[in-house]
């Protein structure tokens, strides 16, 4: 899919919710229609190819190490929070459909909470 397992490149990994055993970002992507899913996956691959560093309009700094990948599709504004972790891993933390001009603080807090979870327990991604 979007993984590159050749030790020299960056890898995309997904935050894993320990209670449910599921990845919220994978679940979000799976629920998109085919065209939106294809564009989101293309942007994630673009992010990986660029070692997690993209400028606006593709990515935006949120807080600390957390950034957002910005995927706009017609009037749908998909946002995926991520950060770059040790071992050349890009960890996708949280995804949501942005419906307001300003990113809701609850969405940012959820991503920051997951970031802290990964930092304290490195087994929380796949």
N, CA, C and O atoms as a Tinker XYZ file with bonds, in Angstrom:
   504  protein
     1  N      0.846000   -1.183000    0.000000    73     2
     2  CA     0.000000    0.000000    0.000000    64     1     3
     3  C      0.889000    1.243000    0.000000    63     2     4     5
     4  O      1.417000    1.599000   -1.053000    81     3
     5  N      1.076000    1.919000    1.139000    73     3     6
     6  CA     1.875000    3.140000    1.147000    64     5     7
     7  C      3.149000    2.973000    1.948000    63     6     8     9
     8  O      3.811000    3.964000    2.255000    81     7
     9  N      3.507000    1.771000    2.288000    73     7    10
    10  CA     4.718000    1.522000    3.056000    64     9    11
    11  C      5.894000    1.319000    2.128000    63    10    12    13
    12  O      5.750000    0.776000    1.033000    81    11
    13  N      7.036000    1.751000    2.562000    73    11    14
    14  CA     8.268000    1.459000    1.844000    64    13    15
    15  C      9.198000    0.799000    2.843000    63    14    16    17
    16  O      9.712000    1.463000    3.743000    81    15
    17  N      9.418000   -0.475000    2.700000    73    15    18
    18  CA    10.166000   -1.246000    3.676000    64    17    19
    19  C     11.660000   -1.336000    3.374000    63    18    20    21
    20  O     12.337000   -2.186000    3.952000    81    19
    21  N     12.190000   -0.509000    2.509000    73    19    22
    22  CA    13.622000   -0.575000    2.196000    64    21    23
    23  C     14.412000    0.246000    3.215000    63    22    24    25
    24  O     14.598000    1.428000    2.927000    81    23
    25  N     14.848000   -0.171000    4.245000    73    23    26
    26  CA    15.491000    0.489000    5.362000    64    25    27
    27  C     15.992000    1.906000    5.173000    63    26    28    29
    28  O     16.189000    2.599000    6.171000    81    27
    29  N     16.210000    2.379000    3.959000    73    27    30
    30  CA    16.793000    3.701000    3.766000    64    29    31
    31  C     15.757000    4.815000    3.649000    63    30    32    33
    32  O     16.111000    5.989000    3.755000    81    31
    33  N     14.509000    4.482000    3.437000    73    31    34
    34  CA    13.490000    5.504000    3.214000    64    33    35
    35  C     12.606000    5.704000    4.435000    63    34    36    37
    36  O     12.614000    4.917000    5.381000    81    35
    37  N     11.859000    6.768000    4.374000    73    35    38
    38  CA    10.875000    7.031000    5.420000    64    37    39
    39  C      9.704000    6.078000    5.266000    63    38    40    41
    40  O      9.365000    5.662000    4.158000    81    39
    41  N      9.093000    5.737000    6.392000    73    39    42
    42  CA     7.946000    4.834000    6.397000    64    41    43
    43  C      6.763000    5.561000    7.010000    63    42    44    45
    44  O      6.917000    6.364000    7.930000    81    43
    45  N      5.578000    5.269000    6.487000    73    43    46
    46  CA     4.350000    5.819000    7.046000    64    45    47
    47  C      3.762000    4.757000    7.965000    63    46    48    49
    48  O      3.582000    3.603000    7.576000    81    47
    49  N      3.468000    5.172000    9.191000    73    47    50
    50  CA     2.872000    4.266000   10.173000    64    49    51
    51  C      1.620000    4.930000   10.734000    63    50    52    53
    52  O      1.468000    6.150000   10.676000    81    51
    53  N      0.730000    4.110000   11.275000    73    51    54
    54  CA    -0.548000    4.599000   11.782000    64    53    55
    55  C     -0.624000    4.435000   13.289000    63    54    56    57
    56  O     -0.249000    3.398000   13.837000    81    55
    57  N     -1.120000    5.487000   13.956000    73    55    58
    58  CA    -1.376000    5.401000   15.395000    64    57    59
    59  C     -2.350000    4.263000   15.646000    63    58    60    61
    60  O     -3.319000    4.089000   14.907000    81    59
    61  N     -2.091000    3.495000   16.683000    73    59    62
    62  CA    -2.923000    2.356000   17.033000    64    61    63
    63  C     -3.594000    2.605000   18.376000    63    62    64    65
    64  O     -2.916000    2.800000   19.385000    81    63
    65  N     -4.926000    2.600000   18.391000    73    63    66
    66  CA    -5.680000    2.755000   19.633000    64    65    67
    67  C     -5.599000    1.449000   20.408000    63    66    68    69
    68  O     -6.089000    0.416000   19.952000    81    67
    69  N     -4.982000    1.499000   21.572000    73    67    70
    70  CA    -4.721000    0.278000   22.331000    64    69    71
    71  C     -6.010000   -0.383000   22.838000    63    70    72    73
    72  O     -6.064000   -1.605000   22.976000    81    71
    73  N     -7.034000    0.410000   23.111000    73    71    74
    74  CA    -8.300000   -0.158000   23.613000    64    73    75
    75  C     -9.039000   -0.939000   22.543000    63    74    76    77
    76  O     -9.526000   -2.041000   22.797000    81    75
    77  N     -9.125000   -0.373000   21.349000    73    75    78
    78  CA    -9.882000   -1.027000   20.278000    64    77    79
    79  C     -9.005000   -1.907000   19.385000    63    78    80    81
    80  O     -9.508000   -2.787000   18.687000    81    79
    81  N     -7.688000   -1.665000   19.411000    73    79    82
    82  CA    -6.791000   -2.400000   18.535000    64    81    83
    83  C     -6.886000   -1.945000   17.090000    63    82    84    85
    84  O     -6.421000   -2.639000   16.185000    81    83
    85  N     -7.479000   -0.793000   16.871000    73    83    86
    86  CA    -7.691000   -0.287000   15.514000    64    85    87
    87  C     -6.929000    1.024000   15.318000    63    86    88    89
    88  O     -6.522000    1.678000   16.278000    81    87
    89  N     -6.750000    1.382000   14.059000    73    87    90
    90  CA    -6.126000    2.647000   13.715000    64    89    91
    91  C     -7.208000    3.636000   13.291000    63    90    92    93
    92  O     -7.889000    3.408000   12.291000    81    91
    93  N     -7.378000    4.727000   14.033000    73    91    94
    94  CA    -8.400000    5.716000   13.660000    64    93    95
    95  C     -8.169000    6.323000   12.272000    63    94    96    97
    96  O     -9.132000    6.609000   11.561000    81    95
    97  N     -6.915000    6.523000   11.878000    73    95    98
    98  CA    -6.646000    7.119000   10.575000    64    97    99
    99  C     -6.969000    6.127000    9.457000    63    98   100   101
   100  O     -7.558000    6.508000    8.446000    81    99
   101  N     -6.591000    4.869000    9.629000    73    99   102
   102  CA    -6.946000    3.851000    8.625000    64   101   103
   103  C     -8.461000    3.755000    8.487000    63   102   104   105
   104  O     -8.986000    3.688000    7.376000    81   103
   105  N     -9.159000    3.749000    9.619000    73   103   106
   106  CA   -10.623000    3.675000    9.594000    64   105   107
   107  C    -11.209000    4.870000    8.839000    63   106   108   109
   108  O    -12.137000    4.715000    8.046000    81   107
   109  N    -10.662000    6.056000    9.090000    73   107   110
   110  CA   -11.138000    7.265000    8.408000    64   109   111
   111  C    -10.946000    7.129000    6.895000    63   110   112   113
   112  O    -11.866000    7.389000    6.120000    81   111
   113  N     -9.755000    6.725000    6.488000    73   111   114
   114  CA    -9.445000    6.590000    5.057000    64   113   115
   115  C    -10.337000    5.533000    4.406000    63   114   116   117
   116  O    -10.813000    5.726000    3.287000    81   115
   117  N    -10.561000    4.433000    5.092000    73   115   118
   118  CA   -11.393000    3.352000    4.549000    64   117   119
   119  C    -12.834000    3.787000    4.290000    63   118   120   121
   120  O    -13.505000    3.228000    3.423000    81   119
   121  N    -13.310000    4.780000    5.038000    73   119   122
   122  CA   -14.700000    5.233000    4.890000    64   121   123
   123  C    -14.884000    6.237000    3.746000    63   122   124   125
   124  O    -16.015000    6.565000    3.388000    81   123
   125  N    -13.788000    6.721000    3.178000    73   123   126
   126  CA   -13.888000    7.689000    2.083000    64   125   127
   127  C    -14.315000    6.997000    0.798000    63   126   128   129
   128  O    -14.121000    5.792000    0.637000    81   127
   129  N    -14.895000    7.763000   -0.111000    73   127   130
   130  CA   -15.229000    7.185000   -1.416000    64   129   131
   131  C    -13.921000    6.942000   -2.185000    63   130   132   133
   132  O    -12.866000    7.436000   -1.786000    81   131
   133  N    -13.990000    6.198000   -3.262000    73   131   134
   134  CA   -12.783000    5.772000   -3.979000    64   133   135
   135  C    -11.911000    6.938000   -4.439000    63   134   136   137
   136  O    -10.689000    6.886000   -4.306000    81   135
   137  N    -12.516000    7.964000   -4.967000    73   135   138
   138  CA   -11.739000    9.098000   -5.485000    64   137   139
   139  C    -11.063000    9.877000   -4.362000    63   138   140   141
   140  O     -9.895000   10.250000   -4.473000    81   139
   141  N    -11.803000   10.120000   -3.279000    73   139   142
   142  CA   -11.204000   10.832000   -2.149000    64   141   143
   143  C    -10.087000    9.993000   -1.517000    63   142   144   145
   144  O     -9.023000   10.517000   -1.187000    81   143
   145  N    -10.334000    8.693000   -1.351000    73   143   146
   146  CA    -9.328000    7.797000   -0.771000    64   145   147
   147  C     -8.055000    7.820000   -1.617000    63   146   148   149
   148  O     -6.950000    7.895000   -1.079000    81   147
   149  N     -8.209000    7.754000   -2.940000    73   147   150
   150  CA    -7.049000    7.769000   -3.831000    64   149   151
   151  C     -6.236000    9.059000   -3.655000    63   150   152   153
   152  O     -5.006000    9.019000   -3.627000    81   151
   153  N     -6.913000   10.181000   -3.538000    73   151   154
   154  CA    -6.198000   11.452000   -3.385000    64   153   155
   155  C     -5.503000   11.522000   -2.029000    63   154   156   157
   156  O     -4.362000   11.978000   -1.944000    81   155
   157  N     -6.175000   11.076000   -0.969000    73   155   158
   158  CA    -5.564000   11.079000    0.361000    64   157   159
   159  C     -4.315000   10.192000    0.362000    63   158   160   161
   160  O     -3.269000   10.593000    0.874000    81   159
   161  N     -4.420000    8.998000   -0.205000    73   159   162
   162  CA    -3.275000    8.087000   -0.244000    64   161   163
   163  C     -2.133000    8.663000   -1.098000    63   162   164   165
   164  O     -0.960000    8.463000   -0.786000    81   163
   165  N     -2.480000    9.366000   -2.158000    73   163   166
   166  CA    -1.470000   10.016000   -2.999000    64   165   167
   167  C     -0.722000   11.082000   -2.200000    63   166   168   169
   168  O      0.499000   11.192000   -2.310000    81   167
   169  N     -1.436000   11.858000   -1.404000    73   167   170
   170  CA    -0.806000   12.892000   -0.582000    64   169   171
   171  C      0.065000   12.254000    0.504000    63   170   172   173
   172  O      1.145000   12.761000    0.806000    81   171
   173  N     -0.395000   11.156000    1.087000    73   171   174
   174  CA     0.407000   10.470000    2.103000    64   173   175
   175  C      1.703000    9.953000    1.483000    63   174   176   177
   176  O      2.769000   10.044000    2.092000    81   175
   177  N      1.606000    9.418000    0.284000    73   175   178
   178  CA     2.806000    8.949000   -0.412000    64   177   179
   179  C      3.735000   10.126000   -0.736000    63   178   180   181
   180  O      4.954000   10.004000   -0.615000    81   179
   181  N      3.172000   11.245000   -1.140000    73   179   182
   182  CA     3.939000   12.457000   -1.408000    64   181   183
   183  C      4.660000   12.908000   -0.132000    63   182   184   185
   184  O      5.819000   13.320000   -0.184000    81   183
   185  N      3.980000   12.829000    0.994000    73   183   186
   186  CA     4.558000   13.160000    2.288000    64   185   187
   187  C      5.743000   12.242000    2.583000    63   186   188   189
   188  O      6.797000   12.711000    3.014000    81   187
   189  N      5.580000   10.943000    2.355000    73   187   190
   190  CA     6.648000    9.975000    2.602000    64   189   191
   191  C      7.857000   10.253000    1.703000    63   190   192   193
   192  O      8.998000   10.261000    2.164000    81   191
   193  N      7.589000   10.478000    0.425000    73   191   194
   194  CA     8.672000   10.741000   -0.528000    64   193   195
   195  C      9.473000   11.990000   -0.157000    63   194   196   197
   196  O     10.662000   12.081000   -0.462000    81   195
   197  N      8.825000   12.941000    0.494000    73   195   198
   198  CA     9.475000   14.195000    0.890000    64   197   199
   199  C      9.918000   14.193000    2.348000    63   198   200   201
   200  O     10.129000   15.245000    2.951000    81   199
   201  N     10.056000   12.990000    2.902000    73   199   202
   202  CA    10.595000   12.791000    4.255000    64   201   203
   203  C      9.803000   13.532000    5.325000    63   202   204   205
   204  O     10.362000   13.994000    6.320000    81   203
   205  N      8.495000   13.640000    5.107000    73   203   206
   206  CA     7.617000   14.266000    6.087000    64   205   207
   207  C      7.637000   15.780000    6.081000    63   206   208   209
   208  O      7.026000   16.418000    6.938000    81   207
   209  N      8.335000   16.355000    5.118000    73   207   210
   210  CA     8.468000   17.811000    5.078000    64   209   211
   211  C      7.785000   18.350000    3.818000    63   210   212   213
   212  O      8.290000   18.199000    2.705000    81   211
   213  N      6.650000   18.967000    4.016000    73   211   214
   214  CA     5.920000   19.623000    2.938000    64   213   215
   215  C      5.562000   21.031000    3.394000    63   214   216   217
   216  O      5.269000   21.258000    4.568000    81   215
   217  N      5.589000   21.956000    2.474000    73   215   218
   218  CA     5.197000   23.329000    2.786000    64   217   219
   219  C      3.716000   23.510000    2.498000    63   218   220   221
   220  O      3.062000   22.631000    1.936000    81   219
   221  N      3.198000   24.672000    2.896000    73   219   222
   222  CA     1.821000   25.002000    2.559000    64   221   223
   223  C      1.705000   25.091000    1.051000    63   222   224   225
   224  O      2.654000   25.549000    0.413000    81   223
   225  N      0.643000   24.696000    0.462000    73   223   226
   226  CA    -0.655000   24.359000    1.044000    64   225   227
   227  C     -0.806000   22.886000    1.430000    63   226   228   229
   228  O     -1.875000   22.493000    1.898000    81   227
   229  N      0.226000   22.060000    1.251000    73   227   230
   230  CA     0.100000   20.627000    1.514000    64   229   231
   231  C      0.146000   20.270000    2.994000    63   230   232   233
   232  O     -0.505000   19.320000    3.430000    81   231
   233  N      0.902000   21.020000    3.749000    73   231   234
   234  CA     1.084000   20.715000    5.164000    64   233   235
   235  C      1.177000   22.017000    5.943000    63   234   236   237
   236  O      1.552000   23.059000    5.405000    81   235
   237  N      0.827000   21.936000    7.215000    73   235   238
   238  CA     0.886000   23.127000    8.061000    64   237   239
   239  C      1.294000   22.713000    9.468000    63   238   240   241
   240  O      0.837000   21.692000    9.984000    81   239
   241  N      2.162000   23.518000   10.087000    73   239   242
   242  CA     2.565000   23.272000   11.473000    64   241   243
   243  C      1.371000   23.563000   12.394000    63   242   244   245
   244  O      0.685000   24.574000   12.241000    81   243
   245  N      1.141000   22.664000   13.345000    73   243   246
   246  CA     0.037000   22.864000   14.287000    64   245   247
   247  C      0.574000   23.300000   15.647000    63   246   248   249
   248  O      0.296000   24.407000   16.110000    81   247
   249  N      1.353000   22.410000   16.285000    73   247   250
   250  CA     1.879000   22.716000   17.607000    64   249   251
   251  C      2.996000   21.730000   17.925000    63   250   252   253
   252  O      2.845000   20.525000   17.721000    81   251
   253  N      4.117000   22.242000   18.425000    73   251   254
   254  CA     5.221000   21.345000   18.761000    64   253   255
   255  C      5.687000   20.594000   17.522000    63   254   256   257
   256  O      6.030000   21.210000   16.513000    81   255
   257  N      5.702000   19.270000   17.592000    73   255   258
   258  CA     6.118000   18.437000   16.450000    64   257   259
   259  C      4.940000   18.032000   15.568000    63   258   260   261
   260  O      5.134000   17.434000   14.509000    81   259
   261  N      3.736000   18.350000   15.992000    73   259   262
   262  CA     2.535000   17.928000   15.260000    64   261   263
   263  C      2.266000   18.866000   14.082000    63   262   264   265
   264  O      2.260000   20.090000   14.219000    81   263
   265  N      2.044000   18.248000   12.922000    73   263   266
   266  CA     1.704000   18.971000   11.695000    64   265   267
   267  C      0.419000   18.385000   11.134000    63   266   268   269
   268  O     -0.022000   17.319000   11.564000    81   267
   269  N     -0.179000   19.074000   10.179000    73   267   270
   270  CA    -1.352000   18.528000    9.518000    64   269   271
   271  C     -1.113000   18.424000    8.025000    63   270   272   273
   272  O     -0.598000   19.347000    7.394000    81   271
   273  N     -1.496000   17.288000    7.475000    73   271   274
   274  CA    -1.504000   17.084000    6.035000    64   273   275
   275  C     -2.867000   17.572000    5.560000    63   274   276   277
   276  O     -3.895000   17.191000    6.118000    81   275
   277  N     -2.876000   18.415000    4.532000    73   275   278
   278  CA    -4.101000   19.056000    4.077000    64   277   279
   279  C     -4.476000   18.525000    2.701000    63   278   280   281
   280  O     -3.774000   18.751000    1.716000    81   279
   281  N     -5.593000   17.818000    2.655000    73   279   282
   282  CA    -6.054000   17.239000    1.397000    64   281   283
   283  C     -7.441000   17.790000    1.103000    63   282   284   285
   284  O     -8.424000   17.421000    1.747000    81   283
   285  N     -7.500000   18.673000    0.126000    73   283   286
   286  CA    -8.782000   19.271000   -0.256000    64   285   287
   287  C     -9.308000   18.575000   -1.502000    63   286   288   289
   288  O     -8.586000   18.358000   -2.476000    81   287
   289  N    -10.583000   18.237000   -1.439000    73   287   290
   290  CA   -11.238000   17.542000   -2.545000    64   289   291
   291  C    -12.591000   18.199000   -2.739000    63   290   292   293
   292  O    -13.521000   17.968000   -1.965000    81   291
   293  N    -12.699000   19.019000   -3.776000    73   291   294
   294  CA   -13.906000   19.819000   -4.004000    64   293   295
   295  C    -14.161000   20.642000   -2.735000    63   294   296   297
   296  O    -13.325000   21.461000   -2.354000    81   295
   297  N    -15.286000   20.435000   -2.093000    73   295   298
   298  CA   -15.591000   21.186000   -0.867000    64   297   299
   299  C    -15.273000   20.398000    0.398000    63   298   300   301
   300  O    -15.601000   20.833000    1.501000    81   299
   301  N    -14.645000   19.259000    0.242000    73   299   302
   302  CA   -14.258000   18.427000    1.382000    64   301   303
   303  C    -12.811000   18.769000    1.762000    63   302   304   305
   304  O    -11.916000   18.761000    0.917000    81   303
   305  N    -12.604000   19.067000    3.032000    73   303   306
   306  CA   -11.267000   19.434000    3.514000    64   305   307
   307  C    -10.815000   18.390000    4.530000    63   306   308   309
   308  O    -11.134000   18.479000    5.716000    81   307
   309  N    -10.068000   17.402000    4.049000    73   307   310
   310  CA    -9.572000   16.331000    4.911000    64   309   311
   311  C     -8.272000   16.784000    5.562000    63   310   312   313
   312  O     -7.408000   17.370000    4.911000    81   311
   313  N     -8.148000   16.503000    6.853000    73   311   314
   314  CA    -6.941000   16.850000    7.591000    64   313   315
   315  C     -6.437000   15.609000    8.318000    63   314   316   317
   316  O     -7.206000   14.882000    8.947000    81   315
   317  N     -5.130000   15.383000    8.218000    73   315   318
   318  CA    -4.500000   14.254000    8.909000    64   317   319
   319  C     -3.327000   14.807000    9.704000    63   318   320   321
   320  O     -2.376000   15.347000    9.139000    81   319
   321  N     -3.407000   14.664000   11.025000    73   319   322
   322  CA    -2.320000   15.107000   11.884000    64   321   323
   323  C     -1.241000   14.029000   11.918000    63   322   324   325
   324  O     -1.540000   12.835000   11.949000    81   323
   325  N      0.001000   14.461000   11.911000    73   323   326
   326  CA     1.129000   13.524000   11.904000    64   325   327
   327  C      2.350000   14.160000   12.554000    63   326   328   329
   328  O      2.372000   15.364000   12.812000    81   327
   329  N      3.356000   13.348000   12.813000    73   327   330
   330  CA     4.660000   13.849000   13.219000    64   329   331
   331  C      5.726000   12.875000   12.748000    63   330   332   333
   332  O      5.434000   11.723000   12.431000    81   331
   333  N      6.960000   13.348000   12.706000    73   331   334
   334  CA     8.082000   12.512000   12.285000    64   333   335
   335  C      8.742000   11.973000   13.552000    63   334   336   337
   336  O      9.085000   12.726000   14.462000    81   335
   337  N      8.909000   10.655000   13.587000    73   335   338
   338  CA     9.407000    9.965000   14.766000    64   337   339
   339  C     10.739000    9.299000   14.449000    63   338   340   341
   340  O     11.139000    9.223000   13.287000    81   339
   341  N     11.420000    8.820000   15.476000    73   339   342
   342  CA    12.715000    8.163000   15.296000    64   341   343
   343  C     12.623000    7.020000   14.298000    63   342   344   345
   344  O     11.556000    6.441000   14.094000    81   343
   345  N     13.734000    6.708000   13.689000    73   343   346
   346  CA    13.764000    5.616000   12.726000    64   345   347
   347  C     13.117000    5.965000   11.405000    63   346   348   349
   348  O     12.690000    5.080000   10.664000    81   347
   349  N     13.042000    7.251000   11.105000    73   347   350
   350  CA    12.443000    7.702000    9.831000    64   349   351
   351  C     10.994000    7.244000    9.675000    63   350   352   353
   352  O     10.583000    6.795000    8.605000    81   351
   353  N     10.242000    7.364000   10.743000    73   351   354
   354  CA     8.824000    6.988000   10.728000    64   353   355
   355  C      7.960000    8.241000   10.750000    63   354   356   357
   356  O      8.176000    9.151000   11.549000    81   355
   357  N      6.986000    8.267000    9.863000    73   355   358
   358  CA     5.975000    9.321000    9.865000    64   357   359
   359  C      4.737000    8.685000   10.471000    63   358   360   361
   360  O      4.154000    7.769000    9.892000    81   359
   361  N      4.338000    9.170000   11.633000    73   359   362
   362  CA     3.210000    8.583000   12.356000    64   361   363
   363  C      1.963000    9.420000   12.100000    63   362   364   365
   364  O      1.920000   10.603000   12.435000    81   363
   365  N      0.946000    8.794000   11.503000    73   363   366
   366  CA    -0.340000    9.455000   11.270000    64   365   367
   367  C     -1.184000    9.270000   12.526000    63   366   368   369
   368  O     -1.506000    8.144000   12.904000    81   367
   369  N     -1.535000   10.368000   13.163000    73   367   370
   370  CA    -2.176000   10.342000   14.478000    64   369   371
   371  C     -3.699000   10.396000   14.447000    63   370   372   373
   372  O     -4.374000    9.636000   15.142000    81   371
   373  N     -4.223000   11.297000   13.639000    73   371   374
   374  CA    -5.661000   11.586000   13.698000    64   373   375
   375  C     -6.105000   12.194000   12.374000    63   374   376   377
   376  O     -5.365000   12.959000   11.756000    81   375
   377  N     -7.308000   11.853000   11.945000    73   375   378
   378  CA    -7.856000   12.404000   10.699000    64   377   379
   379  C     -9.287000   12.860000   10.949000    63   378   380   381
   380  O    -10.018000   12.271000   11.746000    81   379
   381  N     -9.666000   13.916000   10.252000    73   379   382
   382  CA   -11.034000   14.412000   10.369000    64   381   383
   383  C    -11.391000   15.248000    9.154000    63   382   384   385
   384  O    -10.519000   15.666000    8.392000    81   383
   385  N    -12.669000   15.483000    8.985000    73   383   386
   386  CA   -13.179000   16.335000    7.918000    64   385   387
   387  C    -13.377000   17.732000    8.501000    63   386   388   389
   388  O    -14.195000   17.935000    9.398000    81   387
   389  N    -12.624000   18.680000    7.982000    73   387   390
   390  CA   -12.688000   20.051000    8.492000    64   389   391
   391  C    -13.908000   20.748000    7.909000    63   390   392   393
   392  O    -14.087000   20.799000    6.692000    81   391
   393  N    -14.745000   21.283000    8.792000    73   391   394
   394  CA   -15.984000   21.916000    8.354000    64   393   395
   395  C    -16.048000   23.399000    8.696000    63   394   396   397
   396  O    -16.995000   24.086000    8.314000    81   395
   397  N    -15.046000   23.891000    9.413000    73   395   398
   398  CA   -15.016000   25.288000    9.821000    64   397   399
   399  C    -13.706000   25.917000    9.346000    63   398   400   401
   400  O    -12.736000   25.204000    9.089000    81   399
   401  N    -13.671000   27.250000    9.228000    73   399   402
   402  CA   -12.425000   27.896000    8.781000    64   401   403
   403  C    -11.235000   27.625000    9.703000    63   402   404   405
   404  O    -10.109000   27.460000    9.233000    81   403
   405  N    -11.482000   27.580000   11.002000    73   403   406
   406  CA   -10.414000   27.346000   11.971000    64   405   407
   407  C    -10.458000   25.888000   12.423000    63   406   408   409
   408  O    -11.535000   25.328000   12.630000    81   407
   409  N     -9.282000   25.280000   12.574000    73   407   410
   410  CA    -9.220000   23.897000   13.051000    64   409   411
   411  C     -9.742000   23.838000   14.478000    63   410   412   413
   412  O     -9.241000   24.555000   15.344000    81   411
   413  N    -10.741000   22.995000   14.742000    73   411   414
   414  CA   -11.301000   22.894000   16.099000    64   413   415
   415  C    -10.247000   22.450000   17.121000    63   414   416   417
   416  O     -9.458000   21.542000   16.860000    81   415
   417  N    -10.248000   23.099000   18.277000    73   415   418
   418  CA    -9.258000   22.781000   19.310000    64   417   419
   419  C     -9.395000   21.334000   19.791000    63   418   420   421
   420  O     -8.399000   20.723000   20.179000    81   419
   421  N    -10.594000   20.785000   19.774000    73   419   422
   422  CA   -10.787000   19.391000   20.193000    64   421   423
   423  C    -10.041000   18.422000   19.294000    63   422   424   425
   424  O     -9.517000   17.415000   19.769000    81   423
   425  N     -9.988000   18.714000   18.003000    73   423   426
   426  CA    -9.264000   17.863000   17.057000    64   425   427
   427  C     -7.755000   17.951000   17.311000    63   426   428   429
   428  O     -7.047000   16.945000   17.261000    81   427
   429  N     -7.280000   19.157000   17.582000    73   427   430
   430  CA    -5.858000   19.352000   17.871000    64   429   431
   431  C     -5.490000   18.629000   19.165000    63   430   432   433
   432  O     -4.456000   17.965000   19.236000    81   431
   433  N     -6.335000   18.760000   20.184000    73   431   434
   434  CA    -6.049000   18.106000   21.470000    64   433   435
   435  C     -6.006000   16.587000   21.324000    63   434   436   437
   436  O     -5.178000   15.927000   21.952000    81   435
   437  N     -6.888000   16.035000   20.505000    73   435   438
   438  CA    -6.888000   14.587000   20.281000    64   437   439
   439  C     -5.569000   14.151000   19.652000    63   438   440   441
   440  O     -4.991000   13.142000   20.056000    81   439
   441  N     -5.091000   14.910000   18.664000    73   439   442
   442  CA    -3.812000   14.590000   18.011000    64   441   443
   443  C     -2.645000   14.730000   18.993000    63   442   444   445
   444  O     -1.745000   13.891000   19.014000    81   443
   445  N     -2.663000   15.782000   19.797000    73   443   446
   446  CA    -1.587000   15.977000   20.773000    64   445   447
   447  C     -1.570000   14.870000   21.822000    63   446   448   449
   448  O     -0.502000   14.430000   22.247000    81   447
   449  N     -2.740000   14.428000   22.232000    73   447   450
   450  CA    -2.843000   13.326000   23.190000    64   449   451
   451  C     -2.246000   12.045000   22.594000    63   450   452   453
   452  O     -1.509000   11.326000   23.267000    81   451
   453  N     -2.565000   11.773000   21.350000    73   451   454
   454  CA    -2.026000   10.580000   20.680000    64   453   455
   455  C     -0.518000   10.710000   20.486000    63   454   456   457
   456  O      0.210000    9.725000   20.604000    81   455
   457  N     -0.053000   11.902000   20.193000    73   455   458
   458  CA     1.387000   12.149000   20.084000    64   457   459
   459  C      2.081000   11.773000   21.394000    63   458   460   461
   460  O      3.074000   11.045000   21.392000    81   459
   461  N      1.556000   12.271000   22.502000    73   459   462
   462  CA     2.140000   11.969000   23.814000    64   461   463
   463  C      2.094000   10.475000   24.105000    63   462   464   465
   464  O      3.027000    9.927000   24.691000    81   463
   465  N      1.010000    9.811000   23.698000    73   463   466
   466  CA     0.904000    8.365000   23.890000    64   465   467
   467  C      2.001000    7.628000   23.137000    63   466   468   469
   468  O      2.599000    6.694000   23.671000    81   467
   469  N      2.268000    8.035000   21.909000    73   467   470
   470  CA     3.301000    7.379000   21.109000    64   469   471
   471  C      4.684000    7.617000   21.724000    63   470   472   473
   472  O      5.499000    6.698000   21.804000    81   471
   473  N      4.941000    8.845000   22.154000    73   471   474
   474  CA     6.242000    9.173000   22.743000    64   473   475
   475  C      6.486000    8.339000   23.993000    63   474   476   477
   476  O      7.608000    7.892000   24.229000    81   475
   477  N      5.445000    8.126000   24.797000    73   475   478
   478  CA     5.624000    7.373000   26.039000    64   477   479
   479  C      5.540000    5.854000   25.846000    63   478   480   481
   480  O      6.025000    5.097000   26.687000    81   479
   481  N      4.931000    5.408000   24.748000    73   479   482
   482  CA     4.794000    3.977000   24.485000    64   481   483
   483  C      4.943000    3.729000   22.997000    63   482   484   485
   484  O      3.968000    3.825000   22.251000    81   483
   485  N      6.145000    3.411000   22.560000    73   483   486
   486  CA     6.438000    3.317000   21.140000    64   485   487
   487  C      5.747000    2.168000   20.425000    63   486   488   489
   488  O      5.931000    2.015000   19.218000    81   487
   489  N      4.976000    1.371000   21.104000    73   487   490
   490  CA     4.289000    0.264000   20.465000    64   489   491
   491  C      2.900000    0.690000   19.968000    63   490   492   493
   492  O      2.133000   -0.151000   19.497000    81   491
   493  N      2.577000    1.953000   20.065000    73   491   494
   494  CA     1.252000    2.424000   19.698000    64   493   495
   495  C      1.145000    2.850000   18.239000    63   494   496   497
   496  O      0.370000    3.748000   17.910000    81   495
   497  N      1.896000    2.228000   17.387000    73   495   498
   498  CA     1.725000    2.479000   15.954000    64   497   499
   499  C      2.067000    1.215000   15.189000    63   498   500   501
   500  O      2.802000    0.347000   15.661000    81   499
   501  N      1.500000    1.145000   13.976000    73   499   502
   502  CA     1.744000   -0.033000   13.124000    64   501   503
   503  C      2.066000    0.403000   11.725000    63   502   504
   504  O      2.303000   -0.436000   10.856000    81   503
